[in-house]
Amino acid sequence: MTEKWWHDKIAYQIYPKSFLDSNGDGIGDLRGIISKLDYIKALGIDIIWLSPIYKSPFVDQGYDISDYYAIAEEFGTMEEFDELLAEAKKRNMHIIMDLVINHCSDQHEWFRKALADPDGEYADYFYFREGKNGNPPSNYRSYFGGSCWEPVPGTDKYYLHMFAKEQPDLNWENPILRQKLFDMVNWWLEKGLAGFRIDAIMNIKKDLDFPDFGPDGPDGLSGCWRMIESVDGIGELLDDLKKNTFEKYEAFTVAEAFNLNKSELNKFIGENGYFSTIFDFSAQCLSDGKHGWYDSPDITFKKWRETIINSQLDVQKVGFEANIIENHDEPRGVSRFLPEYARNADGTKMLGTISVLLRGIPFIYQGQEIGMQNAIWKSVDEFNDINTIDQYYIARKAGLNNKDALAACCKMSRDNARTPMQWDGSEKAGFTDGEPWIKINPNCKEINAASQLDDLDSIFHYYQKLIALRKEKDIIVYGEFEPLCREDDQIFAYMRKLDEERLLTVCNFSEQSAEFEVPAEFEGSQCLITNLDRKVFKGKIVLKPYEAFVLYK
Ligand code: GLC
């Protein structure tokens, strides 16, 4: 495997709207980010991914871009962005941005021109299609609910949107549009961007016949992903994208790619893959309900562990995946993957240990490094996220009462990750002097960066140590992954191997103590990190609840 500049790097995702507000409008901004670069650097981060900061009406929190060449006023100016790039560079950190090119905003000039002339050139930047017998062209349900087709006013046509109706899909079959997107990508790379996180990219290839599929819900529609899954030919589009943009700049690219076939991994992230890496969402997908969040299954420890193990084993044959516990679309990992009894500092450190030391590129989501947790939502009105509100009504329509529908949203809402970063224990968590755009988790009194920076035993300092270890030891970057105790009910343990070196990670996820036999080859090994205070690691040992340790030889 050829070494790449990003193999030993660690990334941190910033959700700008909720990171730090510097001007009192209740919305995080670039100035806020700049002022915290030293904090991020102190954690040991090399790559910062900014969720979208482009000009946008924020129907989907900036994932609806109305100008790819402008910074959202709420966040600041292009000069401030340039300053951010320069300040990051000074600290030897790289910035990557979100690249949202499956769709744009309905306020983008291309779409406005398309609506103004539905037979003209710009209509072909989108999918404008005639309806069928007074109905939309096909029976697809969008990811955010309702039909994927929205009428084009004054015509008998509809336009396609896989997400909200304010996010019309871009027509990747149109070479003029493709070239415009490539030019834009290169413009940002020329500016000094290190790469991109690429949004919803599996959706760019459509079946141009737009066939109907069997209905899979009471609304008589069929999830639009079924068309995406059944169509071939995305590879050519992705290859074209890479060759015309990323490749020339050695850009680091991480794609949001769901529903990938194992057999396709090599094409995506192999030596000459379309992307540097893709996120491993396999553990997150365990929550996928048949009909929505309301029938989302609980995640059992064994299933979760087996899922991670399997994806590690598959991916290491091919390349690197990006490992996450949470992101801006997911509830907080501590609230999701840890049982209630383990949602404390030791349990949080244990979860971090398992995740950061896996083979792959770790992506830490803002607040993860201090153990932020889901908020408690008292009413659906407290949510801001378009997806959460849709899921609430899906649950109600399926017959759930208000309390149960709300409970489903509390568990799964994307807003759990979007509550403001908890900088300190004050009323507004040190996030803003104004009115925050979304509620602040009142547990900021107990969980906040200020107190953890002062405490060497904190979750923050533990993450800092894990990250430093990954930089010190090549085995954590390149070592082969080998699972241990796969049948055990309590322990998640794995080995990493690089030539003669060995690394052993052992965690007890249960509320009871657990026995573990330290392999003989670890006799005389060094303990690199532990969340408790064990000194002797030999023979049969008894792990305390949520104890984690890492041995190296
Ligand atoms: C991706 C983003 C998500 C957004 C969607 C539509 O899944 O991560 O936040 O809503 O794409 O752009």
Residues whose N, C-alpha, C, O or C-beta is under 5 A from the ligand:
A	BS01	GLC	D60 Y63 F163 D199 A200 D329
